[in-house]
Amino acid sequence: MSKIIINGNKELTGEVKISGAKNSAVALIPAAILARNKSIIYNVPEISDIDYLLNIMELLNCKIEHKNDSLIIDSSNIINKPIPEELSVQMRASYYFMGVLLAKFGKVEISFPGGCNIGARPIDIHIKGFEELGAKVEIVKNRYTITAEELKGKKIYFDFPSVGATINIMLAAVGAKGTTIIENAATEPEIVNVASFLINMGVKIRGAGTKTIEIEGTKELDNGVCEVFPDRIESGTYIIIGALLGKDLKIKGIIKEHIEALLMKLEEIGIKYKIENDTLTISKCDNIKSTYIKTLVFPGFPTDLQQPMTTLLTQAHGKSIIEETLYENRFKNTYDLNRMGAVTNVLSLNKLEIKGPRKLKGTKVIATDLRGGASLLIAGLIAEGTTEIENSEYILRGYGNVIGKLKSIGADVEICE
């Protein structure tokens, strides 16, 4: 177990370069299985979730070559093996092997995927989609066996625009005969990133990034090349840090269209910034206003920035309310925030009240999930004294080289076992 130690309240200046998007990379790597033999993925983030996925790829006999932030994946000798629980439980994104192996081999056997405990995250939409395409799904205890003699394209309507299900069905549909249409698809940038990769392999896909996606199945796939988009959640996290501690802090790798909801909210509460090309410059705001935030699917305010934003609102003047509409277990970080001096109150299963501004003081805290850990990391950076974050492995799952990046801009932060 590792912990992050922070001596807080240091001014941050210089430049941070945003890594590739976690939520894109964890789908692009399994998607490489569909290529004829070799794929190259550029701008892959240095995070532990990538390591977990590569372990599964190697189990399936894929050859992996690292070159700086790029991966060269050779799947020409892939073997379809059952994916054991000790590998699938490491991260939520292991479920993408359902779609790619079903498309490639017509069969997949895998244990239920793991990931952060932020509430119920069933994969029933994925399963329903596979069944619509003609697959048979058997669930014994915690293990899924999905088989199909032939996948057939079909029009599928999602009851909820799930990002994971949209990508997973898109991947499976590559191996289906005919055209698959996904209605009420998710529109997040990660879906466009994966679709671009598949298009580069020769798949005909229309509508990625809209509510209706069409995929024409094909067995004639080429090699694939793609670049992972910059991580919009990492971007947002460093922007929040800059609003609390920055002095002309530059954040490079911004795609403004991916973080519009956050930027509009920051403007509303009095935080100023400047964007030139792909670089955002921000300084500390001394008069942050309270607000109301409701998390929504893209392009609404992202649930993955809700917990980091909670820490920022501890410094706002007045009472703020956050309504979390996607996950019911995303206020666990507030227990330790309150121990540091914040005043938050869970009003209901999905509503949180934050009163500010409050001076935070360093203490020992525990990360219980990825974005909750980021919330505590931000709290430690603005707190007086020393903060120790245990279970910091959660933070390392989604923020590449976070210690090195923070140290480079002036933070006093270390990680130790």
PEPEVEN-V941509 format. One record per pair of residues at least 6 apart in sequence whose C-alpha atoms are under 7 Angstrom apart, sorted by sequence separation. I is the first residue (numbers start at 0). GAP is how many residues later the second one is. D is the distance in whole Angstrom. If there is no record, write none. Layout:
BEGIN
I;GAP;D, I;GAP;D
END
This chain:
BEGIN
64;6;6, 65;6;7, 87;6;5, 100;6;6, 101;6;6, 137;6;6, 138;6;6, 198;6;7, 206;6;5, 273;6;6, 274;6;6, 294;6;5, 295;6;6, 337;6;7, 345;6;5, 346;6;7, 366;6;4, 406;6;6, 31;7;6, 63;7;7, 64;7;5, 100;7;6, 136;7;7, 137;7;5, 172;7;6, 205;7;6, 206;7;6, 241;7;6, 272;7;7, 273;7;5, 293;7;7, 294;7;6, 295;7;7, 312;7;7, 344;7;6, 345;7;6, 379;7;5, 63;8;6, 64;8;7, 136;8;6, 137;8;6, 205;8;5, 272;8;6, 273;8;7, 294;8;5, 343;8;7, 344;8;5, 63;9;5, 136;9;5, 204;9;6, 205;9;7, 272;9;5, 343;9;5, 344;9;7, 62;10;6, 63;10;7, 97;10;6, 135;10;6, 136;10;7, 194;10;7, 204;10;5, 271;10;7, 333;10;7, 343;10;4, 402;10;7, 61;11;7, 62;11;5, 134;11;6, 135;11;5, 203;11;6, 204;11;7, 342;11;6, 343;11;6, 402;11;7, 61;12;6, 62;12;7, 134;12;5, 135;12;6, 203;12;5, 342;12;5, 61;13;5, 134;13;4, 194;13;6, 202;13;7, 133;14;6, 270;14;6, 61;15;7, 202;15;7, 60;16;6, 61;16;6, 133;16;7, 134;16;7, 191;16;5, 341;16;6, 60;17;5, 133;17;5, 190;17;6, 191;17;6, 270;17;7, 340;17;7, 59;18;6, 60;18;6, 94;18;6, 132;18;5, 133;18;6, 190;18;6, 269;18;6, 340;18;6, 341;18;6, 361;18;6, 24;19;6, 59;19;5, 93;19;6, 132;19;5, 165;19;6, 201;19;6, 234;19;7, 268;19;6, 269;19;6, 340;19;5, 59;20;6, 132;20;6, 152;20;7, 165;20;6, 188;20;7, 200;20;5, 201;20;6, 268;20;5, 339;20;5, 340;20;6, 59;21;6, 91;21;5, 132;21;6, 187;21;6, 200;21;5, 268;21;6, 327;21;6, 339;21;5, 361;21;6, 372;21;7, 373;21;6, 90;22;6, 91;22;5, 131;22;7, 186;22;4, 200;22;5, 268;22;7, 327;22;6, 339;22;6, 360;22;5, 361;22;6, 366;22;6, 372;22;6, 19;23;5, 21;23;7, 87;23;6, 88;23;7, 90;23;5, 91;23;4, 152;23;5, 160;23;6, 162;23;5, 186;23;5, 200;23;5, 229;23;6, 254;23;6, 289;23;7, 302;23;7, 339;23;6, 359;23;5, 360;23;5, 361;23;5, 362;23;6, 363;23;6, 364;23;6, 365;23;5, 366;23;6, 18;24;7, 19;24;5, 20;24;7, 25;24;7, 44;24;7, 87;24;7, 88;24;5, 89;24;5, 90;24;4, 131;24;7, 150;24;7, 151;24;5, 152;24;6, 160;24;5, 161;24;6, 166;24;6, 186;24;6, 199;24;6, 229;24;7, 253;24;5, 358;24;7, 359;24;6, 360;24;6, 361;24;5, 362;24;5, 363;24;5, 364;24;5, 365;24;5, 366;24;5, 369;24;5, 19;25;5, 43;25;5, 87;25;5, 88;25;4, 89;25;6, 150;25;4, 151;25;5, 152;25;5, 153;25;6, 154;25;6, 155;25;6, 156;25;6, 157;25;6, 160;25;4, 162;25;7, 185;25;6, 199;25;7, 252;25;5, 253;25;6, 324;25;7, 361;25;4, 362;25;6, 363;25;6, 364;25;6, 365;25;6, 366;25;6, 368;25;6, 369;25;5, 18;26;5, 42;26;5, 43;26;6, 81;26;7, 82;26;6, 83;26;6, 84;26;5, 87;26;6, 88;26;7, 150;26;6, 151;26;6, 152;26;5, 153;26;5, 154;26;4, 155;26;5, 156;26;5, 157;26;6, 184;26;5, 231;26;6, 251;26;6, 252;26;6, 253;26;7, 289;26;5, 323;26;5, 41;27;6, 42;27;6, 81;27;5, 82;27;5, 83;27;6, 128;27;7, 152;27;4, 153;27;6, 154;27;6, 155;27;6, 156;27;6, 157;27;7, 183;27;5, 184;27;6, 196;27;6, 231;27;6, 251;27;4, 287;27;7, 288;27;5, 289;27;6, 322;27;6, 323;27;6, 366;27;7, 369;27;7, 41;28;4, 81;28;6, 82;28;7, 182;28;6, 183;28;6, 184;28;7, 196;28;6, 242;28;7, 250;28;5, 251;28;6, 287;28;5, 288;28;5, 289;28;5, 291;28;6, 292;28;6, 293;28;6, 294;28;6, 313;28;6, 322;28;5, 369;28;7, 40;29;6, 41;29;7, 182;29;5, 196;29;5, 249;29;6, 250;29;5, 287;29;6, 289;29;6, 290;29;5, 291;29;5, 292;29;5, 293;29;5, 294;29;5, 295;29;7, 321;29;6, 322;29;7, 335;29;6, 39;30;7, 40;30;5, 111;30;6, 181;30;6, 182;30;7, 249;30;6, 250;30;6, 289;30;5, 290;30;7, 291;30;6, 292;30;6, 293;30;6, 294;30;6, 320;30;7, 321;30;5, 39;31;6, 40;31;7, 55;31;7, 110;31;6, 111;31;6, 180;31;7, 181;31;5, 249;31;4, 320;31;6, 321;31;7, 39;32;5, 110;32;4, 180;32;6, 181;32;7, 248;32;5, 249;32;7, 320;32;5, 38;33;6, 39;33;6, 109;33;6, 110;33;6, 124;33;7, 180;33;5, 247;33;6, 248;33;5, 319;33;6, 320;33;6, 37;34;7, 38;34;5, 109;34;5, 179;34;6, 180;34;6, 247;34;5, 248;34;6, 318;34;7, 319;34;5, 37;35;5, 38;35;7, 108;35;6, 109;35;7, 178;35;7, 179;35;5, 192;35;7, 246;35;7, 247;35;5, 318;35;6, 319;35;6, 37;36;4, 108;36;4, 178;36;6, 179;36;6, 192;36;7, 245;36;6, 246;36;4, 318;36;5, 36;37;5, 37;37;6, 107;37;6, 108;37;6, 178;37;4, 245;37;4, 246;37;6, 317;37;6, 318;37;7, 36;38;5, 51;38;7, 107;38;5, 177;38;6, 178;38;6, 244;38;7, 245;38;5, 260;38;7, 317;38;5, 36;39;4, 106;39;6, 107;39;7, 125;39;5, 129;39;7, 177;39;6, 242;39;6, 244;39;5, 260;39;6, 261;39;6, 316;39;5, 332;39;5, 336;39;7, 35;40;7, 106;40;4, 124;40;6, 128;40;6, 176;40;5, 241;40;6, 242;40;6, 243;40;5, 260;40;5, 313;40;6, 315;40;5, 316;40;5, 31;41;7, 52;41;7, 105;41;6, 106;41;6, 173;41;7, 175;41;5, 241;41;6, 242;41;4, 243;41;6, 312;41;7, 313;41;6, 314;41;5, 315;41;5, 32;42;6, 48;42;6, 105;42;5, 125;42;7, 172;42;6, 173;42;7, 174;42;5, 241;42;6, 242;42;6, 313;42;5, 314;42;4, 105;43;6, 125;43;7, 173;43;4, 174;43;6, 312;43;7, 313;43;5, 314;43;6, 172;44;6, 173;44;6, 174;44;6, 313;44;6, 101;45;7, 169;45;7, 307;63;7, 306;64;6, 310;64;6, 306;65;6, 26;66;7, 29;66;6, 33;66;7, 307;66;6, 25;67;6, 29;67;6, 32;67;7, 303;67;6, 307;67;4, 310;67;7, 306;68;5, 310;68;6, 26;69;6, 30;69;6, 98;69;5, 102;69;5, 188;69;7, 235;69;7, 29;70;7, 33;70;6, 98;70;6, 101;70;6, 102;70;7, 99;71;6, 102;71;6, 103;71;6, 232;71;7, 236;71;6, 95;72;6, 98;72;5, 99;72;6, 102;72;4, 232;72;6, 239;72;7, 98;73;4, 102;73;7, 187;110;6, 186;111;6, 240;137;6, 233;165;7, 23;166;5, 27;166;6, 34;166;6, 22;167;6, 26;167;7, 23;169;7, 23;170;7, 38;184;5, 39;184;6, 40;184;6, 41;184;6, 42;184;6, 43;184;6, 35;185;6, 37;185;5, 38;185;5, 39;185;5, 40;185;5, 41;185;4, 42;185;5, 34;186;6, 35;186;5, 36;186;6, 37;186;7, 38;186;6, 39;186;7, 40;186;6, 41;186;6, 34;187;6, 35;187;5, 34;188;5, 34;189;6, 24;203;6, 23;204;6, 20;207;6, 19;208;5, 20;208;6, 118;208;5, 19;209;5, 20;209;5, 21;209;7, 117;209;6, 118;209;5, 19;210;4, 20;210;4, 117;210;7, 118;210;5, 18;211;6, 19;211;5, 20;211;7, 117;211;5, 17;212;6, 18;212;6, 117;212;5, 17;213;7, 17;216;7, 17;217;6, 11;233;6, 12;233;6, 10;234;5, 11;234;5, 12;234;5, 14;234;6, 15;234;6, 16;234;6, 17;234;6, 10;235;6, 11;235;6, 12;235;6, 13;235;5, 14;235;5, 15;235;5, 16;235;5, 17;235;5, 10;236;7, 12;236;5, 13;236;6, 14;236;6, 15;236;6, 16;236;6, 11;237;7, 14;237;7, 116;252;7, 115;253;5, 115;254;7, 47;348;6, 48;348;5, 46;349;6, 47;349;5, 46;350;5, 46;351;6, 46;352;6, 46;353;5, 45;354;5, 44;355;6, 45;355;6, 7;372;6, 8;372;6, 7;373;4, 8;373;5, 5;374;6, 7;374;5, 8;374;6, 5;375;7, 7;375;5, 8;375;6, 7;376;6, 21;376;6, 7;377;6, 6;378;6, 7;378;6, 6;379;5, 5;380;6, 6;380;7, 4;381;7, 5;381;5, 18;381;6, 4;382;6, 5;382;6, 4;383;5, 3;384;6, 4;384;6, 2;385;7, 3;385;5, 2;386;5, 3;386;7, 2;387;4, 1;388;6, 2;388;6, 3;388;6, 1;389;6, 2;389;5, 15;389;6, 0;390;6, 1;390;6, 1;391;6, 14;394;7, 13;395;5, 12;396;5, 11;397;5, 12;397;7, 11;398;5, 10;399;7, 11;399;6, 9;400;7, 9;401;6, 7;404;7, 6;405;5, 5;406;6, 6;406;6, 5;407;4, 4;408;6, 5;408;7, 4;409;5, 3;410;6, 4;410;6, 3;411;4, 2;412;6, 3;412;7, 1;413;7, 2;413;6, 1;414;6, 2;414;6, 1;415;4, 0;416;6
END
